[in-house]
Amino acid sequence: MKINISIAVTSCFHYTGTLKANNTSTDIKLQITSLTTYSKSINSTTSETVSEVTSEITNKIISEITSKITSETTSDNTSEIISKITSKATSEATSETTSE
């Protein structure tokens, strides 16, 4: 048996919030528009479970979004912004499994 797992962030979404840095605040709007798909197969020789692979792929997507934000912003509350965006990204990630 072989199971293919594919997770994609399929929709563009926005985060509107406030960057706080150096005692000043700036309103910002971040937009993630990239469509990213990660795939991985599980077969009988793989010890990972479907949920483990799903989690691994979701973490890769979160990592990509995190690096994009940290490279484009310098602020004291970047982690708060990343947390809100990755939470939304995770909830919007779609999972499709097909077994052969």
N, C-alpha and C positions, 0 to 999 in steps of 0.2 A: 504494500500500500504506500502511496505517495500523496502527501498533502501539500498543496501550494498555498502559501499565505501571502496576501498582498494588502498593504495598507497605504492609502493615499490621502493626503490633505487635498480635498477636491474643491474647496471653495475659498475664495479670497475673503479675508476679513480684516476689519479695522480695529485698532485700539486707540481710543482717545483718552488722554490723561495729562498729567503734569509731571514734567521733569524737574527735580529739585537738585540744584547744584550750586555750591558756593553761596549759600543763603539767598539765592534767587530762584524764582519759579518760571518755567516756560511751558505753555500749553503745547502739546505735540499731538500729531496723529500719525501712527505707524500703519503701514499697509503691507500685508504679506500676500503676494499674488502668485507666488510660484506654485506649480503643481508638482509635487514630489511623490514618487511611488517607490516603495522599498518592497522587495520580494525575497522570499526565502522558502526553500523546500524542506520538508521533513520526510524522511523515509524510515524504514524499519531499523536502520543502523544508527539513527539519530536518537540520542537519549532525551533531547529537549521536548517539552510538551508544547501544545499549540499556544497556551497562555504565556509560556516563557518566551516564545518567538514573537508573539504579538507585542509583548512588553518590550522586548529588545528593539523591535522595529519602531515602536512609538517613541522610545528613548532616542533613537537616531534622528527622528523628525524633530523632537524637542531640542536636541543638541544643535541641529542646523539652524533652527529659529533663534536659539540663544546666541549663537555666534554671530548671526546677522545683526541682532539688536546691539550686542556689546561692541561690535565693530563700528556701528553707526551712531552710538550715543555715549556721552560721558555724563553720568549723573549719580547722585547719591541713592536714588531709588530705582536703579536699573533692575535689580533683582525682583522688586515688587512688580514691575512692568512685565518682566519675563515670566513670572509666575502666572499672571493673569492671562497672558497670551498663550502660554503653553497649555494651560488648563483648557482654554477654548479650543486650541489645536487638537488636543487629545480627545475632547468630546466630539469634535467634528470629524475625526479620523474614521474612515469606513473600513471595515474588515470583511474580506471575502475569502472563504475557504472552499477549495474544490478538491475532492479526493478522487484518486484514480485507482 
